[in-house]
């Protein structure tokens, strides 16, 4: 049984709505017990506004066994006490920002303590996160800081494509100077480890995207492939990793989506996320690799423009929760295997 904590995200975003919709459907996996880390009043208001009449939102206390997922019963660990006046859909405030940040910090703490087998995070506002006193460009960096993780990475995962990013939240102009042989090699290693352990793949194959058009065309369009990317790939190969490239970005994602590779290592944010969201806009999952805890997330933002309207799609949340449980189980199985090996 995997207990997965769902952090509500920004209370006035689409987070509460997709949580309601997730619980409104029968359990797809009876071995997952989801609990919400958030605010009961927010969920109650959302249920009322969207016409969910039969939903039961019940408090959950750490130390007690949470109920198994049952249609329309939502266990919540109350971590804020927002009033109805605080809850204006699509309009975050300093009050909602602080609540949003607390859901994350408490979720990490409970996962570190083993109360939760993993956390799945609903979308946050990066601006609100800074309003709450956390100077991070996003969820990923905040989670890395809270867990003391240095070699972390973002992976976007779907049925057809997985991508990881060497650089994440930085300007496009700063990308070339931010790329180093060490950072690329580290990401290849982290990606390989995640594919092997978290996804349980034997001998995973990794493709590496070039930075420049046509992989630089023998340095005609840039030399980063020869000076930085190719040496990183060679080093990773020496470590026994099945990694290939650098490939022109205009072909590598097609080949990966056809099943030739298990993941693509990308040089910058949009290089990986544009093809990924073209294929997995509604059903993709964001995973933070390299953490001591399991963390998955929806692959979309707060969508303030449709908050409270009842039109948000919960598919990404559903997939993220299921993937969190899968990763947790795979890590436990890997730990057991390593324990047996050590004893022998």
N, C-alpha and C positions, 0 to 999 in steps of 0.2 A: 504494500500500500504506500503510495507516494502522496504526502501532504504538500500541496503547492499553494503558496501565498500569492494572492493577486493584489498587487498594489494599485489603488484606485487611479493614480495619476492626478492630473488637475481635476478638482471636484466639479468644475463648471465646464469641462470639456465633454467629449463623447465617451470618456472612460466609464462613467456610471451606466450609460445606456448599453454599451457593449457587454458589460458585466451582467446586467439584467437579461439580455438576450442570450448570453451564454448559459446562464442557469435555467432559462425557460425551456431549454431543450433537454431531452433525456440524455443520461450519461452515455457517451460513446465508449468509455473505458471505466469499468467498475473498480479498477485498481487506483484511480485518481480521486483524492479527496481535496477539493479546492476550498480555500477560505479567503475572504476578502479582508485586506488591511485598508481600512478607510473610515467612512463616516455613515452611520445608520440613517441620519436625517437626510443626507444627500440621496441615498438610494431610495428612501421612502418617497421623497419629492419626485425623483425621476420616475418611479413606478406610477405615482399618481398622475403626473403630467402626461405619461405615455399610455395610460390606460391599462396597466398591469394590475388587475384587481385582486388576483388570488395569490400574489407573491407574499411569502413570509420572510421577513428580514429579522434574523435572530442574532443576539450577541453571542460571541464566542470568547472564551477565556483561555489563555495559555495555561497548559497543564491539564486541560480536559480534552477528551477525545472529540474531535469535530465530527459532525454527522457526515455520512456518505452523501455524495451528490444525489439529490432528489429534486425532481422538477419543481421549480418555484420556491424552494427553501434555500435561503442564502445566509450562511454563517458569516458574521462580520466581527473582526477584532476592532472595537471602536478606538480610533487613535486621534480623533478630533471631534469637537462638538459645535459644528457650524449651525447657525440659525437659518431659517428660511430667508431672512433678509440678506444673508451672506451669499445665497445661492441664486445667482443670476446667470443663466446659461450663456456661455460665450463671453462672459465678462470677468476675467480673473482679477483678483485683488491681492493686497498684501496678506490678508487673512487666509485666503485660499492657497496662496503660495506657501505659507508656512505649514499648512496642513499637508499639502502635496509633498513637501520635503520630508516631513515626519513619516509618512507612509513608507518612503524609501529607506530611511535610516533604520526604522524598526524592522522592516522586512529583512534587511541585510543582517541585523543583529540576531534575529530569530533563526535565520538560515545558518549563520556561523555557530549558533548554539545547538544546532541539530533539531530544533523544534520543527522547522520546515525542511523539506527535502529539496526545495528550490523556490525561486520567486519568478513570477511572470508580471511584468510591469506594463501598466496602461500608459498612454502618452502624457508627457509633461510639456510645459512651456519652459524653454530655456531662459527666456526673459524673467519669468516668474521665479525660476530656480535662483537666479541671481538676486531677485528681490528678497528672497527668503534668507539671503546671507551666504549662499553657496556659489562661489565664483568658478563654476565649471561650465564648459561649453555644451555639456549634455549629460545624459544618463550614464553613458559608458565611462566617462572620466570620473564622475562622482563615485560610481561603484568601485572603480579601481582604487581610488583614494580611501574609501571606507574599508576596503578589504586588504589594503597594503600591497596591492598587486602592481608590478612594474611591467611585466611582459604580457600585456593584455591586447586584445584585438576585437574588432567588430566583424561578425559574420552575418550575412543575410542568407537565409536558407529557404528553399522551396523544393518541390518535387523534381523540377527540371534543372535548377541552377543554384549553386552556392558561390558566394563571392566573399573575399576578405579584403581589407583595405590597409595599405601601408600608411597612408596619411588619411585623416578623417576630417575634422572640422578646422580647416585652414583655407586660406585663399588659394585660388588656382595659381596665382603668380608665385606663391611661395613653395609650391610643390617640388620643382626640380631641386632646389637647394636643400629641401627636407629629406630627400631620398638618400639613403646611405646603404652601403653593402651590408652593414650590420643590421639595420632595421628591416631590410628586405629578407635577409637570411632568417632573422628571428621570426618574422611573420610566416615564412614557409614552414619553419619548425612548429610554430603554434598551430597552424592550419593542419599540418600532418598529424599532430597529436590529437587534435579535436576530431578529425575524420576517423582516426584509428580507435580512439577511446569513446568519445561522446556519441559517435554515430556507429561504432562497431564495424567499420569497414576494414577488410583485409587488403593490404597493399594498395592503399588509395593512390590515385594519380592526380597530380596537381599541375595546372597550367599557370604560367605567369604572363600577364599582359605587358606589352611594351608601353613606354610612355609616349613615344612619338609615332606619327603616321608611318606605316610600313616598317615598323621596328627601327626607325632611323634611316633606313636605306643606305647602309654602309656609311653612317655619320653625315649623310647629306642633309637630313632633317633634324639632327641632334645626335649627341654622342652618349647620352645617359645609358643606353642599352649596353654599350661596350665598356664604359668605365665603371658602371655601378650594378646594373641589373644582371647581366650575364655572369660576372664574377660571383654574385650572391647565389645564383642558381647552381654554379659549379661547386661551390662550397657545400650547399645543401645536398647535392648528389653524392659528394664524398661521405656524407653522414648516412647514406643509405636511403634517402628519400627519393621517391619516383616523382621528379619535378621536371617540367619541360618548358621551353621557351627561350627568350621572350617572343611572344607571338603578336602580330599586328592586332590591335584592339578591334578592328572592324570584322575579324573572322573568329577570334578565339571564343567569344561568347556563344556563337552559333554552334561551334564544335562541342563546347561543354554542354550546351542544352541538348545536343544529340546523344549525349552519354559518353563522349570520348574522355572526359575528365570529371573528377568528383568535386572539384572546386577550382575557382580562378582567383589568383592573387592579383589584386589591382593596385595601381599606383596612387589613385586618388579617389575621393568620394563619388563624384558623379560618373567617373569611368565605370565603376561597378554598379552603382545604383540605378542608372538609366536602363541598362539592359535587364537588370533584375526586376525592376518594377514594371517593365514592359510585359514580362512574363508572369509576375507574381504580385500584381498591384494589390489585390484583395486578400491573398492567402499566404503571403510571405511572413517569415519570422526573423526577428533580430536576436542574435545570440552574442553575449559577451564571452569571448574565449579567454582563457588564462586566469580566471578567478578561482578561488578555493571553494566558491559556492556556485550553484547552478542558477543562471539568470537567462531567461528568454524574455522577449518583448514583442508587442505588436510592431509592425514595420511602417506604421503611419503616425501622423501627428495628432494634435489636439482637435483639429477640425472645428474650431470655434464657430465657424459660419453655419454649421449644421447642428450644433449642440442643442439638445432639447427638442429636436424636430422628429425624432423617431426613425431617421433614415440611415443611421450608421450601420456598417456591415461588421458583424462580430467574427467573421471567419478567421482573421489573423489572430485574434485573441484565442479562439478555440485551438488553432494549430499550435500557438505558442505554449499553451498549458500542456497539451499532449506531448510536445517536444521536450518540455522541461522534465516531465515524468520519465520519458524515454532516456534522456541524458543522465538523470539521476540513477536510474536502474543500470545503465551501461557502466557508469563510473563505479557503482557498487560491485558489479560483476567483475570489472577489471581489477579492483582492489582485492577481491577474493582470489582471483587467479594469481596475482602477484604474491599474495600471502602464501598460497600453496607452493609456488615456485621457490620462495625464500626458505620455506621449511625443508624442502628437498635439497 
